Amino acid sequence: MTQTFAANPEFLHLKGPGGRTLYGCDQDWFQSFWQRKAGCGPCTLANIMRYLAQAGALVGAAAPEAPGCLPLMEEMWGYVTPGMMGLNSTARFAQGAARALKKAGSGLTPRALDIEKGASLQDASQLISFIESGLQQAPVAFLNLLRRQLGPLEAWHWVTVVGLSHTEKGAVLHIYDNGLAFDLPLEQWLNAEGSGGFVAFF
């Protein structure tokens, strides 16, 4: 088995109630109803910016600490503001992330890889390579445009990929989402005719 993880996923670990660990920021922390409903994109970008800040990769930003996620989430909302259909575009996410990174003094550039509905398992090798390369720098943003829930993966939703494991039999994404950590077989998503894409930072 080959495993590739962001170097320090613990940068996204927060102390929750009762001492339990929360994995990344939670969009339910937003104050308005619309932000809580549609804020998965800004929340995901906040995770990545928080990671980069704590890694010392943002010369213009101090590393935020919990519960400092909320101010960072609010700031990222301004860069990747959801529309009526949420934030359903990897290009819009990448453009907003590029502006946020430039302001923070980062030399990283977001790059998007879109996955069309009905993509074959043969496409998985290119996708695996893209995610693994991105994880060398930071967690990877994942846009799922399935209109139904797939296991723990919510429909029409952004999440943060912190790792990827694969064998000859398949690949598994290791995901942080709204304080939870879970695994998702990549082939399960592709077989469900998942569409959407990934944004990595290079």
C-alpha positions in Angstrom: 0.0 0.0 0.0 1.2 3.5 -0.9 0.1 6.3 1.5 0.5 10.0 0.9 -0.6 12.5 3.6 -0.2 16.2 4.1 2.9 16.5 6.3 1.1 17.7 9.4 -2.7 16.9 9.4 -2.6 17.6 13.1 -2.5 21.3 12.2 -6.2 21.0 11.6 -7.0 19.2 14.9 -9.0 21.2 17.3 -10.1 20.6 20.9 -13.8 20.0 21.1 -16.3 19.6 23.9 -15.3 17.0 26.4 -11.7 16.9 25.1 -12.6 15.2 21.9 -10.7 16.0 18.7 -12.4 18.0 15.9 -11.0 17.6 12.5 -11.0 21.0 10.8 -13.3 23.9 10.9 -17.1 23.4 10.9 -19.4 25.5 8.7 -22.1 25.3 11.5 -19.9 27.8 13.3 -21.0 30.5 10.9 -23.5 33.0 12.3 -26.1 33.3 9.5 -28.4 30.6 8.2 -27.2 31.0 4.6 -23.6 30.8 5.6 -24.2 27.6 7.6 -26.1 26.1 4.7 -23.7 27.1 1.9 -20.4 27.7 3.6 -18.6 24.4 2.9 -16.3 26.1 0.3 -15.2 28.9 2.5 -14.8 26.4 5.4 -12.6 24.2 3.2 -10.4 27.1 2.1 -10.2 28.2 5.8 -8.8 24.7 6.6 -6.2 25.0 3.9 -5.2 28.5 4.9 -5.0 27.5 8.6 -2.8 24.6 7.7 -0.5 26.8 5.6 -0.3 29.5 8.3 0.7 26.9 10.9 3.2 25.5 8.5 4.8 28.9 8.3 4.0 29.2 4.6 2.0 32.5 4.9 4.3 35.3 5.6 1.5 37.8 5.7 -0.7 35.9 8.1 -0.4 34.8 11.7 -1.4 31.2 12.4 -5.0 31.1 13.6 -5.9 29.2 16.7 -9.2 27.7 17.7 -11.7 29.2 18.1 -10.0 31.5 15.7 -11.4 29.4 12.8 -14.5 31.5 12.7 -12.8 34.8 11.8 -10.8 32.9 9.2 -13.9 31.3 7.8 -15.6 34.7 7.6 -12.5 36.1 5.8 -12.4 33.3 3.3 -16.2 33.8 2.6 -15.1 37.0 1.0 -12.8 35.2 -1.4 -15.0 32.2 -2.3 -18.5 33.5 -1.8 -21.2 31.0 -2.7 -23.9 31.9 -5.1 -27.5 30.6 -5.5 -26.1 27.1 -6.3 -23.5 27.3 -3.6 -19.8 27.3 -4.8 -20.2 24.7 -7.5 -17.1 25.6 -9.5 -13.5 24.5 -8.9 -12.4 27.5 -11.1 -14.1 30.0 -8.8 -12.6 28.3 -5.8 -9.2 28.4 -7.3 -9.5 32.0 -8.3 -10.6 33.1 -4.8 -7.9 31.0 -3.2 -5.3 32.6 -5.4 -6.4 36.0 -4.2 -6.3 34.9 -0.6 -2.8 33.3 -1.0 -1.5 36.5 -2.7 -2.7 38.7 0.2 -1.1 36.2 2.7 2.2 36.4 1.0 2.2 32.8 -0.3 4.0 31.7 -3.5 1.6 28.8 -4.0 -0.7 28.6 -7.0 -4.1 26.8 -6.9 -4.7 24.4 -9.8 -8.0 22.7 -10.5 -8.7 19.3 -11.9 -12.3 18.8 -13.0 -14.0 15.3 -13.1 -16.9 14.9 -15.5 -19.9 12.7 -14.7 -19.3 9.2 -16.0 -15.5 9.4 -15.8 -14.0 5.9 -16.0 -11.8 4.2 -13.5 -9.0 4.6 -16.0 -9.1 8.3 -15.2 -8.3 7.5 -11.5 -4.5 7.2 -12.2 -4.3 10.8 -13.3 -6.4 11.9 -10.4 -4.3 10.0 -7.9 -1.2 11.5 -9.2 -2.7 15.0 -9.0 -3.8 14.6 -5.4 -0.6 13.0 -4.3 1.4 15.9 -5.8 -0.8 18.4 -4.1 -0.5 16.8 -0.7 3.2 17.5 -0.8 2.3 21.1 -0.1 -1.0 21.2 1.6 -4.4 19.5 2.0 -6.4 19.3 -1.2 -9.9 20.7 -1.7 -12.5 18.3 -3.1 -15.8 19.4 -4.7 -18.5 16.6 -4.8 -21.4 17.5 -7.1 -23.4 14.3 -6.5 -26.9 15.3 -5.6 -27.2 12.5 -3.1 -25.2 11.6 0.0 -22.5 8.9 -0.6 -21.8 7.3 2.7 -20.5 10.0 5.0 -19.9 12.4 2.0 -22.6 15.0 1.9 -24.2 15.9 -1.4 -23.1 19.0 -3.3 -20.3 19.7 -0.9 -16.7 20.7 -0.4 -14.4 18.8 1.9 -10.7 18.7 2.8 -8.5 15.8 1.6 -5.6 15.3 4.0 -4.3 12.0 2.6 -4.7 9.2 0.0 -3.9 5.5 0.2 -3.9 3.2 -2.8 -3.1 -0.3 -3.8 -3.5 -2.1 -7.1 -7.1 -2.7 -6.1 -8.1 0.9 -5.5 -7.6 4.2 -3.8 -9.0 5.7 -0.6 -9.3 9.4 0.2 -8.8 10.5 3.8 -11.1 13.4 4.5 -11.8 16.0 7.1 -15.2 17.6 7.0 -16.9 19.8 9.6 -15.0 18.4 12.5 -15.3 14.7 11.4 -12.7 12.4 9.8 -13.7 9.7 7.4 -12.4 7.6 4.5 -14.0 7.4 1.0 -13.0 4.9 -1.7 -12.3 6.9 -4.8 -13.7 4.2 -7.1 -17.0 4.3 -5.1 -17.4 8.0 -6.0 -16.4 7.4 -9.6 -18.8 4.4 -9.9 -21.6 6.6 -8.5 -21.0 8.9 -11.5 -19.6 11.5 -9.2 -18.7 14.8 -10.8 -16.9 17.9 -9.4 -13.2 18.1 -9.0 -10.2 18.9 -6.9 -8.1 22.0 -6.2 -4.5 21.5 -5.1 -1.7 24.0 -4.4 1.6 24.0 -6.1 
